[in-house]
Amino acid sequence: MSKTSSNDVRQFTVSDDDDGIRLDRWFKRNLPQIGFATVSRWARTGQVRVDGKRTKPEDRLTAGQTLRVPPGGKGKPGGKPPRKRRELTPEDIAEARAMVIRETPSALVLNKPPGLATQGGSKQNRHVDGLLDAFVDDDETPRPRLVHRLDKDTSGVLLIAKTPGSAASYSKRFSGRSARKVYWALVVGRPEVSEGTIDAPLAKQPGTGGEKMHVDEEGGAPAKTRYRVVDRASDRASWVELEPLTGRTHQLRVHMAAIGHPIVGDGKYGGPDAFLTGAISRKMHLHARRLIIGTPESKGTGGKLDVTADLPEHFAASMEALGFDISDSDAAPMRDEAPERTPAQKKQAARQYAKQYRKDRRGERRSRTTSKGTARKAAKRGGKPKGRR
């Protein structure tokens, strides 16, 4: 967003990051102090214009257009004041910048250390989100935003969006499961099946305040994890590569514990058996090794951001102690990358899904109708419908 002003009338040039956004959303993103009611009134009276023409709040903007904004518009009385930048020490700033392993026009990619929470919460005063002000140089620079998370004790690749527009783009890719995330883990024991998919629905475990998950076949949300055993250290421990196909809380940890091979150092789900003796650290051995994701700047070209994060010190030491060679995994990817679908392919897939959904629903209605008819007939006979005993 670039701005010029004259006689208190402001003019903004729509940036590439705001291409395609609605006018009202542009104000919320760039001038949040101006409320929706004010924007609607300005549009209705012709005070806000795009390339000199009248516009509506729902109209979409195009990069390069000139937006005329009248003076005034301080928002609702008592509204939230602009967010103040967090005061960081030189040590905080150095820590934040030391985590950066890749920077692009739209993102910062960090290698999050174990023990550092991604976001604040109960008893969490130090976290990645609180360090992001280290990347804000002035009041005109947007504050970077989190678009996904890692558990506090999980290390590895963490993507941070630089702008609101890129945050929306990356969030859509994560929620749409087009981003590929590959984790490394050391697990207790030796899985009998060297490669497969764990399909076990997950839900919050009652009585834990939502702090712990468990497998719930009846009421759990669908959860799938693809895994591959890379190497084994006899029957003591195995090195596995994990790829979450869904994004449930603690999914990888619960799934590995559910098949009898908890992640080394994960006492929450593995209990005392999750800790190995000898030179193996008691810290969690779960690391977000690799992230492959499409970027806003490569829209339509199929280009992707592909980032790998080095292991933390304790994980690397355990790998060495168990005799594992890190080159054995990256040289053998778990699955081929599927090319990003074109808009036409996405529409076709949506039509096929809708068609199958309608077909399934018709089957359900016929089943219910048949069941009701059978029940009515049985009631007339004074007995129970067959198959209901």
Stockholm file with secondary structure:
# STOCKHOLM 1.0

chainA/1-389         MSKTSSNDVRQFTVSDDDDGIRLDRWFKRNLPQIGFATVSRWARTGQVRVDGKRTKPEDRLTAGQTLRVPPGGKGKPGGKPPRKRRELTPEDIAEARAMVIRETPSALVLNKPPGLATQGGSKQNRHVDGLLDAFVDDDETPRPRLVHRLDKDTSGVLLIAKTPGSAASYSKRFSGRSARKVYWALVVGRPEVSEGTIDAPLAKQPGTGGEKMHVDEEGGAPAKTRYRVVDRASDRASWVELEPLTGRTHQLRVHMAAIGHPIVGDGKYGGPDAFLTGAISRKMHLHARRLIIGTPESKGTGGKLDVTADLPEHFAASMEALGFDISDSDAAPMRDEAPERTPAQKKQAARQYAKQYRKDRRGERRSRTTSKGTARKAAKRGGKPKGRR
#=GR chainA/1-389 SS CEEEEETTEEEEECCGGGTTCBHHHHHHHHCTTSCHHHHHHHHHHTCSEETTEECCTTCBCCTTCEEEECSCCCCSTTCCCCCCCCCCCHHHHHHHHHTEEEECSSEEEEEECTTCBSSCBTTBCSBHHHHGGGGCCSTTSCCCEECSCCCTTCEEEEEEESSHHHHHHHHHHHHTTCSEEEEEEEEESCCSSSEEEEECCEEECTTTTTSCEEECTTTCBCCEEEEEEEEEETTTEEEEEEEESSCCTTHHHHHHHHTTCCBTTCHHHHGGGGCCCTTCCSSCCEEEEEEEEECGGGTTTTCEEEEECCCCHHHHHHHHHHTCCTHHHHTSCSSCCCCCCCHHHHHHHHHHHHHHHHHHHHHHHHHHHHHHHHHHHHHHHTSCCTTCC
#=GC SS_cons         CEEEEETTEEEEECCGGGTTCBHHHHHHHHCTTSCHHHHHHHHHHTCSEETTEECCTTCBCCTTCEEEECSCCCCSTTCCCCCCCCCCCHHHHHHHHHTEEEECSSEEEEEECTTCBSSCBTTBCSBHHHHGGGGCCSTTSCCCEECSCCCTTCEEEEEEESSHHHHHHHHHHHHTTCSEEEEEEEEESCCSSSEEEEECCEEECTTTTTSCEEECTTTCBCCEEEEEEEEEETTTEEEEEEEESSCCTTHHHHHHHHTTCCBTTCHHHHGGGGCCCTTCCSSCCEEEEEEEEECGGGTTTTCEEEEECCCCHHHHHHHHHHTCCTHHHHTSCSSCCCCCCCHHHHHHHHHHHHHHHHHHHHHHHHHHHHHHHHHHHHHHHTSCCTTCC
//
